[in-house]
Amino acid sequence: MDITYYLTYDLPISHKNIKIYPVTVKDYLLFNVYSQCLTIDKNSIPDPKIISMTYMEYIFRITEENPIDYPYLIWYDRLLHMCLKEEDTFEKIEESIKRYRYDKKGKPIFTIREETYTSDDFDEIKKIIAEQNLVELIDENISKEVRDSMEKAREFKRKLSGEKTASVEDYIIALSIATGSTLEYIYSLTIRKFIKSIRRMDNLIHYKIYLASSMSGMVEFKDKSFIKHWLTSLDDEDKYGDVTVSLQDMQDKVSFDSAKK
């Protein structure tokens, strides 16, 4: 199913008898908590039984075993409340967890309006919510060791530059100042449009700086393709591109210094 049209215009996406809505900035902080149930690195756990489980089986099992430290099923339930936007879809929140159970074959299921949802439905709903709200799901094509190394490198680079990660509040204020939009308007944006607006605004600012520097003659870029138009697609960016380049530069410098000795 091509959901580009629905993502472009922030329309709800249907699955079986439900409509899944994109979340707005007003609920961003809660969404960040609940959406953690979608980004568990299950297959990096060195246990054949866990690896053989479906994602839904895993969050059922781990929540049953330790609901205090790993309330993933509870968070998933809250996430559905948020994304379905229908108060009558579930019973009272404290009772809705009863909708999650096992079938006669011991497979996890849940029901919404008397319709049964399986692990396959869970995976599809997970993908839809991630697409609508730009949640980065685990890329299993990259090993956990490599991903962890890249995240450590990114954190190290941030410390070296003295940068501190801005809060959601800071991003909201920044977008308001840069665009002249009211805070109320930004609160009403979907998370997807909000994140894309921030990225595009940052891209535009850097484009203007690089272009002005290049045209002034004060700075010359060896790689002319470095300056990309601010409307260039940002969707295919390498998540760890900035880190891998920095690591390569660092490795090259170490090799060069070693050769001089």
N, C-alpha and C positions, 0 to 999 in steps of 0.2 A: 504494500500500500504506500503510495507516494503522499506523504503528509506535508509537503512543502507549502501548499496553499494554506493549510490550517495553521502552520507555524508562522507564515508571513503575516497573516491577519489576526493572529492570537485567537483563533477559533477553537472551540472544544473538539476533541477527537473521540469518536465513538469506538467502543469495544463491547461487543455483545449488547447488553441492555443498559450500559452506562455511558455517560459522557464525561470525559476527563478534561478539566479546565486548566489552563496555565495559571500559576500562582502569581500574585502581584507583589510589588515591593513592600507593601504594608505588612505582609506576612513573611518577609524574607528571613528574618532571624529564626522564627520557629521552623520554617522550611529547612534551613540549614541543619537544624538539629535532627528533625525527622528523616530527612533524606539520607542520613548516614546509613540507614538500613538498606540502601540501594548500592552502596559502594564498599561492601565487605569483601576483603581479598580472600575468599573462601578457599580457592584452589592452591593457595600458597602454603596452606597448613599441611604439613607432611603426614597426613593420615589418610590412607586409601578409602576408608569408610566415608570420611568427610568429602573427599574429592569426588566420590561416586554419587553423592547426594545432589539433588537439584538445589538451586539457590533457595527455593521456598522451603524445602525440607530442612535445610540448614538453619534458617532463622526460626523455624518452628522449634527445632530441637534445642538450640542454644538458649532461646528465651525460656523454654520450659526448665532447663537446667539451672539457669542463673538470670532470672528476670530483673534483678536489681542492677547488676553490672552490664547486662546485655539485653535491654528491653526492645530488641529489634522488631519483634512482631507487634508490640504495642506502638512503636513509632510508625510502622507501616500502616497500622489502623488509623492513626492520627493523620498520616499523610493522605490517605484516602478521603477522610473527612474534609481535608483542606482542598483536595483536587476535584472532588465530585460536586462540591458546592450545593449539596442538597441535604438539609437537616433530616429529612425523613428517610434518607437512604439507610441509615443505621438507627438502632435504638439509642438509648442514652450511652454516652461515650464509655462510661465505666462498665456497661453491660455488653458493648459491641464486640469485645474480645471473644465472647462465646460463639461468635459466628465462624471462628476458626477451629477446625476439628479435623479428624482423620476419617477417611471413608472405610468401607469394609475390608479393603486391601491394605489398609495402613498408610495410604497416601494422603498427604495434607491437602485440604480443600478449604474454601471459604465461600460464603454465600452473600449475594446482594440482591435484594428484592426476589428472593426465592430461587434465583438462578445460581448454579454451582460454578465456581471458578477453580481451575487446577493450576499446577505448576507452570504449564505452558502459558496460561492466561497471565499468571503472575509475571513471567518474563516479558510478555508483550506490554503489560501495563507499566512495568519498570522502564522499558525502552521509551515508551510514550512520555512518561513523566520526565525522564532524563532529557529527551529532545526538547520538550516544551520549556524546560527551565535551565537548560545548559548545564546539567549535572555531568561531570566527567566520570564515566563508568570505568572500571578497571580494564586496562588494555592488557589482556593476557598474552598478546604477541610479544610483550616486553616482560622479561623475567622480573620477579620481585626484587632480586638483588640489584638489578640495573635501575629499576624505578627508585628504590631506596637511595642508591648512590646519587642519582640525579637530583633527588629532593634535598639531600645533604649538601650537594654542590650548590644548589640554588640558595639554600639558607646561608651557606658560607659566603657566597657572592653578595648576598644582601647585607651581611654583617660588615663585609669589607667596605661596601659603599655607604654604610651608615643609614641605609634605608629601613624604615619601619612600615610594615604592611598597614595600609589605611583601613579603617573600619567601614562598615556599611554606611554609617552615618556620614563619614567623611566623603564617601563617594556620592552620596545623595546631595550633600552641600556643594561639592565640586561641580556636579552636573547642573545644579540650579544656577550657580554663579556663571558657568560657561555658556549656558544656553538661555538664561533668563526665565526658565520655567519655574513655576511655583512649586513649593514643596508638595502641596496637595496633588498636583498633576503627576509629579514623579512617584508619589506613593501609589498612584493608580496604574502606573506602568506595569506590564508583566516583567518578571525577573529576566526573561530572555531579552526583551527590548532594552531593559535597563543596562544589562551587561554589555550588549552590543553597542549601545549609545556611548558607554564609557570607553570601550575599546576604540570606537570610531573617532571619538573626541581626542583621545590620546594620539591616535594615528595622524589626525589632521594637524595637531600642534607640532608633532615631530617633523611632519612633512614640510610645514612652513619654515621651521628652523633650519632643516637641512637644505631646503631649496634656496632660502635667503643666503645662507652661508656659502653655498656653491656659486651663486650668481654674483656675490660680492667680490669674489676673487681672493678673499682672505683665507679660504679653506679649499683644498682640492681633494676630492675623493678619488682614490685609485680605481675603485670599482664603481663606475657610473651607474650601474644597475642597483646600487645600494639605495638610491633615492627612488622609492616607489610612490606612485600617485596615491593620495589619501583614500581614494575610492577602490583601491586594489582589494580583492577578497581577503578577508582575515580568517575565513573558516578553515583553511587548509594549513594554518600555521603549525609548525612543529612545537609541541608543548614544551619540549626541553631544548629547543634550538639555541636559545641564548646561553644555556648552561654548557651544552656540548661544544659550542664555539669557544667559550671561555676555557673549558678544560683542555681543548686542543691547543689553544694559545699557551696555556700553562705548561703542557707537556712539551711543546716546541721550545719554550724558553728553557726548561730544565735540560733538554737534550743539547741545546746550544751552549748553555753554561758548562755542562759536563764535558763537551768537546773542547772547550777553551782550556780546561785544566790539564 
